[in-house]
Amino acid sequence: MTVFDYVKILADARNIPISRLEKECGLGNATIKAWEKSYPKIDKLYKVSSFFDVPLEYFLTGNTGDLSPSEKIIISA
């Protein structure tokens, strides 16, 4: 899975369009969509991580080990 895939899972679980997420995080249009084919800069990924209140590791590995049980349910939905 790509970083974009992990972001999309969280966004979909919370009914947040990617375009709104980009705006909320102060990112340019199609910035997150570009993560399907390239890796994001850490500062941009950190903004998304902070928005969703998940560890950066989740976006790189899909590891939900540090998430609470309720957060794991949201991600797996």
Summary of the structure (lengths in Angstrom):
residues: 77
radius of gyration: 11.4
end to end distance: 16.7
largest distance: 32.4
contacts: 192
relative contact order: 0.17
helix: 61%
strand: 0%
